[in-house]
């Protein structure tokens, strides 16, 4: 039955996903068929390579857009496209030039097996492979040239010349001079061939120009945004040395304000004036503002400690640029509903068998949130968000604690919560950002005598929290949805109660680091380490389950239900994950993973034998909103039982 259910889930999920045909990765160029209704574009029967001797044909064919059509391509047939053939000619030539074949020529031909099938043939004249004999840099300024030494070191003497690396280094040399006050410097590269073109010396040349400083920046497109809001984001200041990276960073800063959908800052050479051997040049800044008013709707399903499965809905609207000052206001309303298969029941997770049955929804909470956003704090670029949240008539389902005569029962009740916080943000560099959050809330329990409210709050874990949170993250991933390289890490320090007051008193620290790197072929190795600890403050210090570390489920240790390994929450967290990810076919990918970790209430409980392990495999379907994945994980115990595993169906990778 378990196998049948998993197969049914997979087939149904794929069928639903196919309604969204735009892939995550860049689409190949596809030609439109002739408007004549009798025209039928042929599929590709076969792709052939002629003249390939130095490399395996399979190594080249897997890089091509043109691929032969097979019987299993019935969902999306591989049709003949002359545009893709032209792209593939360039792809083959670049393949050779990266491996020292500087004179390779590629041509293509199409023959038709019959009216609906075509054979594509690429004719390759490889030429000779050229090795690097020597590399030098001529002209320019010695202080700047020394900075280019690390790039020259990437070109290895005696190795085949990588023509793309040669070109890339030329661009970096140009940018290096542009970042040091010489945007008009002219760079070039040339080869001197020896031994019948099998050896070559490479020479980079620089003809430096006049030293350049910035002049004023002119806004060429006017909108509602005030000039001072725009100019304060521009770091290419008048009178300072010209740096191309300042121009790029200025554009990036304007984008991050969220006010513009298009930004273009360009040097206006017509304004260049040379005085006293120094060039002064200004900039033209083009902007396209986003709409001032916006709305949004959202719906999603997830898990929550008290109700397991929750349906989340949201409605949002706001103004993003009040009076052209860059300040904004956002109003959000978010009702949450408990999902159950009976009126008073609950679900630990949603399976396909549940969705085809009658489901019961009970609104357990709804919050109304008002946000005020300011991009600058006085004269400093510190975005500030002030947030006020009102949660009326929130349901607490009731609990029973203890056993026997010591049992403490708390009936279900409704409560109101008012909370507020202020978030200060700061970009440390291009990859690193920090946030400081100060928050407080107040809880009122309905239909409860005032002298009993503290008891209900304590047993229901709805106490008043007052906290300070410092959060620092560093993100160097090349793609946050499907990372191929880079890393993501964060560190958080949280102080609750203490001198701030409130019902809770503790401090909490955690650190997480994930890394992504290539292995052999198309395989990606993804690893994560996550540690954390929580300690109470003072004699009356304590924390709630929601404040502690919860582990188990689709994003921590698969093979276990959500937050099931230590339901009361742990004060200490150890978690490690390792995945190998690779593309399979079309828009599908696969993973093999190992998860390990646990959450502990006491430090003395941490032992090697206490670590929980699980392992499994998964399949992903890539969509514009990220991979949709189905994982199957088995707990690794002394007796390895495949039937004891669990399926996890979710969006995005586990980390």
Helices and strands as residue ranges (DSSP letters): H 2-17, E 43-50, H 57-61, G 71-73, H 82-97, E 105-114, E 117-125, E 131-139, H 142-147, H 149-152, H 163-178, E 186-194, E 199-207, E 211-219, H 227-231, H 244-256, E 260-275, E 278-289, E 293-304, E 308-319, G 322-324, E 328-340, H 352-355, E 360-374, E 384-396, E 399-401, G 404-406, E 408-410, E 413-427, E 432-445, G 450-452, H 453-460, E 466-475, E 486-496, G 498-500, E 506-518, E 524-536, G 545-547, E 572-585, E 588-600, G 603-605, G 608-610, E 612-623, E 626-635, G 642-644, E 646-651
